[in-house]
Amino acid sequence: MKLYDELLWRGLIKDVSNEEKARELLNDEQIKFYCGFDPTGESLTVGHLVQIVRMMLLQKYGHTPIVLIGGATGLIGDPRQTSERKLLTLEESLMNAEKIKLQLSQFIDESQSIFVNNYDWIGKIDTISFLRDYGKHFSINYMIAKDTVQKRLDIGISYTEFSYMIIQAIDFLYLYQNQDCKLQFGGSDQWGNITSGLELIRKIEGDKNQAVGMSSPLLLKADGSKFGKSETGALWLDANLTSPYEIYQYFLNAADADVENYLKMLTLLSKEEIEALVQASVENPEQREAQKVLAHEIVKLVHGEEALDEAIKVTNALFSGDFSGLSENGCKMLSKTLDTVYITNERPVIDLLVETNLASSKREARQFIQSGAITLNDQKIMELETIISQDMALHKHYIIARRGKKKYALIVFN
C-alpha cells in the first residue's frame, strides 16, 4: 500500500486541493511538508496527535517534516467559533513556543527534520509591507466567505483575528520559497487557512506552482461529539498536567465503536495489526484487547516505556488494592487522579477521611472505621483514635486511603 492510500485508509485525508498532484508528491517523490502548531498554551493535547502521527508517517516514508511553531500567529489567535481569544504577550508566546518545540521534538527527530518559528519572518514585516505585499492579494469577499469567519459574523470578529488567515498564508509562501516546501496539512478546521496560503502562492508564483494543501477530519467520537476531554478536562501531553495513568485509562475505556478510528489515527500500528485487533474485539469484546493495545501504544508514544509500566502498575494496584509495588512516580500519578489532601503534620484519621471525601461527616467516618471498611496503604484501620503520621507513608510521602473495595483517596505529606 502506497503512502497516499494508507493515509486514506487511516482516515487522515478529508480535503485535498489537487488529489492527482498530492498522490504524485507523496507516492513518487521525496518532499518537504509542513504542519503548524500555535503556542496558545504551554502544552499540546492528545488531539494534536492526529497531526503528529501523520508527520511521523510521512517521515517514515522518506519525506522531510518542517515543524512550524507559531510564535507570531500565536500572538494573533486563530478565530474560534464562540469568541475572541485572549491575547498573549510576546514573552508568553515565545515561552510557550519553546515548550511546544520540546514536546514535538520527542516525536519528530530533529536531525531528520526542520524546526522553525514563524516569528522569525512575520516579526520582520512592517505594516505597510503587510498591506501592500500581502493584503493586496486578498479580497474582502474571499475572506468573508471562509467558514471560520462566517461563523463569527453574527457575534463579531476583530480585524486582528480576521487577518489571521493572511498571516498563515504568508507562512506557506515563505516556506515554499525558502525551504522548497510543497505540502501543508492540518485539521479540517484549518482548511480555510490552508487554501488561503495556496491562493497567495498562486498569485505570487503563478498557476504552475507545485504547492498542495491537505486536511484531515477532526478526531471525533462515534456519536459525533468532540474527542479529547476527560472528566477532568483536556488530555494534555505534558505529564505534569495529565498523568500517563489518566491517558492510559482514557483509552483503556474507549468505546468499542471508537477504538478502530483511534488505532488508525493515533498509532503507527500496521494495517494487519489493526485489522487483527478489530476482529478480536468483534469476536471477544469483553476482553477489550484493542483498547489495551491502544492505551499501551499511545502512552508509550507520548511518555515512553517506563511511564507506561508505571501506568499499568497503578491500574493494577487500584484494581487489586495492593500498592506495595508502586514507585514514587507511580504514587505521583495517583495524586493527579485521586482526591488528594496535602498535610504537613500528623492528623487524626477521622478528620482526614472527611477531608478526602471518603466520609461525609466525622460520624460517618467512625462508622466506616468500626465496620472495617477503611484501609491505609492496604492496612485495615480499626481504632477510632488512629493518628496518621509520616512514618506510615510510602516513599515518606504517600498514604493511599481506601473505603470498601473501590473508593480511594490520597494523603500526601509535604
KAUR-V476058 format. One record per run of one state. SS is the DSSP state (alpha for helix, beta for strand, coil for the rest). FROM is the first residue (numbers start at 1). TO is the last residue. Records with the same first field share a line. If there is no record, write none. Layout:
# KAUR-V476058
SS = FROM-TO ; FROM-TO
This chain:
# KAUR-V476058
coil = 1-2 ; 10-14 ; 17-18 ; 29-31 ; 38-44 ; 61-63 ; 70-72 ; 77-89 ; 105-109 ; 113-113 ; 118-118 ; 123-126 ; 138-139 ; 145-146 ; 151-158 ; 163-163 ; 180-180 ; 206-211 ; 217-219 ; 221-225 ; 227-228 ; 231-232 ; 235-235 ; 237-243 ; 253-255 ; 267-270 ; 284-284 ; 288-288 ; 304-304 ; 321-327 ; 336-338 ; 344-346 ; 356-361 ; 371-373 ; 377-378 ; 381-386 ; 389-389 ; 393-393 ; 395-397 ; 404-406 ; 414-414
alpha = 3-9 ; 19-28 ; 46-60 ; 73-76 ; 90-104 ; 110-112 ; 119-122 ; 127-137 ; 140-144 ; 147-150 ; 159-162 ; 164-179 ; 188-205 ; 244-252 ; 256-266 ; 271-283 ; 285-287 ; 289-303 ; 305-320 ; 328-335 ; 349-355 ; 362-370 ; 390-392
beta = 15-16 ; 32-37 ; 45-45 ; 64-69 ; 114-117 ; 181-187 ; 212-216 ; 220-220 ; 226-226 ; 229-230 ; 233-234 ; 236-236 ; 339-343 ; 347-348 ; 374-376 ; 379-380 ; 387-388 ; 394-394 ; 398-403 ; 407-413
